Amino acid sequence: MPTAARSLCPVRRTPEVDGEQVTQLLPHEPVGALEVVGDWTRVVALWQPSSLDPAGYPGWVLSAHLGQVDEAVSAVSYPATTGADGPALVAAAAAYLDTPYVWGGMTTDGVDCSGLVHSVARAAGRCVPRDAFDQADQLLPVALDEVRVGDLYFFARAGRRVHHVGFVAAPAPARRMLHAPDSGPVRRVVEEDLPADRLETLVGAARLL
């Protein structure tokens, strides 16, 4: 029987309780178990594509958090629970408004910028990468002057890879974004006009559909 998360659980970079959380497994999410070291299992999250491993997002979870999943559960797809057009994606993302920013978070208890995109896309039945830089590399690029509601804005500093992503809530000239900011005075999911510092690092856009 395939292995899956029994409940929401953190995925750590190292097999330690205080290891950095890199992502989370949602309840019943299937994983590939690679090895067991003490109380820990090294896994790949099969529903979270990543350039770090072709099988899925890699990390360590406490073995007690893992159980069995019905073989009928697919490792590459999952049922949609929300609409998938642009306004529906933004409406789904709005359910996370005021959620605290948590590195590696995937839920309304705590989420990071790419986790918000990944979770909303998953609810719409789309399998997209977990990290912002992978999302920028693998999703359909869109010219900044052609973005629509529900597209994604990507941000990067000169010479660096993409470090931030958010949903387009209104295209130019308004350029409003719904996102989970990792810096600034508000570290909670917000919808706002792009401030000057974000506009300076806006490097591209992509479409989930």
C-alpha positions in Angstrom: 0.0 0.0 0.0 1.3 3.5 -0.8 2.3 5.7 2.2 0.5 8.9 3.0 0.3 11.6 5.7 -2.0 10.7 8.6 -2.7 14.4 9.2 -1.1 17.8 8.5 2.6 17.5 9.2 5.8 19.4 8.6 8.4 18.3 6.2 11.9 19.2 7.6 15.1 19.8 5.7 16.9 17.6 8.2 15.7 14.7 10.5 15.4 16.9 13.6 12.4 18.4 15.4 13.9 21.8 15.1 15.0 21.3 11.5 13.8 23.9 9.0 10.3 23.4 7.7 10.5 23.3 3.9 6.9 22.4 3.2 3.9 20.5 4.7 2.0 17.4 3.9 -1.8 17.8 3.9 -3.9 15.0 5.4 -3.9 11.8 3.2 -1.3 13.3 0.8 0.7 10.4 -0.7 4.5 10.3 -0.4 7.3 8.2 -1.6 9.2 6.8 1.4 12.9 6.5 0.6 14.6 5.5 3.9 14.1 5.3 7.6 16.6 6.8 10.1 15.6 6.4 13.7 12.2 8.1 14.2 12.3 9.8 10.8 11.5 8.9 7.2 13.0 10.6 4.2 10.3 11.2 1.7 9.3 12.9 -1.5 5.9 14.7 -1.6 4.5 13.2 -4.8 1.9 16.0 -5.3 4.5 18.8 -4.9 6.7 19.0 -8.0 10.2 20.3 -7.4 13.4 20.8 -9.3 15.1 19.4 -6.2 13.9 15.8 -7.0 12.1 14.6 -10.2 9.8 12.5 -8.0 8.5 15.3 -5.8 9.5 17.6 -3.0 12.1 16.0 -0.7 12.5 16.2 3.0 12.1 14.4 6.3 9.0 13.6 8.4 8.4 11.9 11.7 7.5 8.3 10.8 4.6 8.4 13.3 2.9 10.9 11.0 2.8 8.5 8.1 0.2 5.7 7.4 -1.3 3.9 4.5 -3.4 5.4 1.7 -6.0 3.6 -0.5 -4.3 2.4 -3.8 -7.1 4.2 -5.7 -5.5 7.6 -4.7 -3.5 8.8 -7.7 0.1 10.0 -7.1 -0.1 12.5 -9.9 -3.6 14.0 -9.8 -6.3 15.0 -7.3 -10.0 16.1 -7.6 -10.8 19.7 -8.0 -12.8 21.3 -5.2 -12.9 24.9 -6.6 -13.3 26.6 -10.0 -10.3 27.0 -12.2 -10.9 30.3 -14.1 -9.0 33.4 -13.0 -11.6 35.0 -10.8 -12.3 31.6 -9.1 -8.6 31.2 -8.3 -8.4 34.7 -6.7 -11.6 34.0 -4.8 -10.1 30.8 -3.5 -6.9 32.6 -2.5 -9.0 35.2 -0.7 -10.0 32.5 1.8 -6.4 32.9 3.1 -6.6 36.6 3.7 -5.0 37.6 7.1 -3.4 34.1 7.3 0.1 34.5 9.0 3.2 34.1 6.9 4.9 30.8 7.8 7.9 29.5 5.8 6.9 26.2 4.2 3.2 26.7 5.3 0.3 25.4 3.1 -2.8 26.1 5.1 -5.0 28.9 6.5 -3.1 28.4 9.8 0.1 29.6 8.1 1.3 29.9 4.5 4.1 31.2 2.5 3.9 32.9 -0.9 4.4 29.8 -3.1 2.5 27.6 -0.7 -0.5 29.8 -1.3 -0.2 29.4 -5.1 0.4 25.7 -4.8 -2.6 25.1 -2.4 -5.0 27.2 -4.4 -4.0 25.5 -7.7 -4.3 22.1 -6.0 -7.8 22.9 -4.9 -8.6 23.7 -8.6 -7.2 20.3 -9.7 -3.9 21.6 -11.0 -0.5 20.1 -10.1 2.0 23.0 -10.0 5.5 23.2 -8.5 5.9 24.0 -4.8 8.5 26.7 -4.9 8.2 30.2 -6.5 11.3 29.8 -8.7 10.0 26.5 -10.1 6.6 28.0 -10.7 8.2 30.8 -12.7 10.3 28.3 -14.7 7.5 25.8 -15.5 4.2 27.7 -15.8 3.1 29.4 -19.0 4.7 32.8 -19.2 2.6 35.9 -19.9 3.7 39.4 -20.9 3.2 41.9 -18.1 0.9 44.0 -20.2 -1.3 41.0 -21.0 -1.9 39.6 -17.5 -5.4 38.8 -16.4 -7.1 38.3 -13.0 -5.8 35.0 -11.6 -2.4 35.1 -13.3 0.8 35.2 -11.2 3.3 38.0 -10.7 6.9 36.9 -10.1 9.6 38.9 -8.3 13.4 38.7 -8.3 16.4 40.8 -7.5 19.0 41.5 -10.1 21.0 38.4 -10.9 19.0 36.3 -8.5 16.3 33.6 -9.0 12.6 34.3 -8.3 12.0 34.7 -4.6 8.3 35.8 -4.4 5.0 35.2 -6.2 1.4 36.4 -5.9 -2.0 36.3 -7.6 -2.9 39.1 -9.9 -6.1 40.6 -8.3 -6.3 43.5 -10.9 -4.1 44.0 -13.9 -2.4 47.2 -15.0 -2.9 50.1 -14.5 -4.1 49.1 -11.0 -1.7 46.1 -10.5 -3.2 44.7 -7.4 -1.9 41.5 -6.0 -3.1 38.9 -3.4 -0.1 37.4 -1.8 1.7 36.2 1.4 4.4 38.9 2.0 7.6 37.6 3.7 8.8 41.1 4.6 7.6 44.5 5.4 5.2 45.7 8.1 2.5 43.1 7.4 3.5 39.5 7.3 0.0 38.1 6.6 -1.8 37.3 3.4 -3.1 40.6 1.9 -4.5 42.1 -1.2 -2.9 45.4 -2.1 -1.6 47.7 -4.9 1.9 46.8 -5.7 4.2 49.1 -3.6 7.3 50.7 -5.2 9.7 48.1 -3.8 7.6 45.3 -5.4 7.4 47.1 -8.7 11.2 47.4 -8.8 11.6 43.6 -8.5 8.6 42.6 -10.7 10.3 40.4 -13.4 7.5 38.4 -15.0 4.1 36.8 -15.0 2.6 33.4 -15.7 -0.8 31.7 -16.2 -2.1 28.7 -14.2 -4.8 27.7 -16.7 
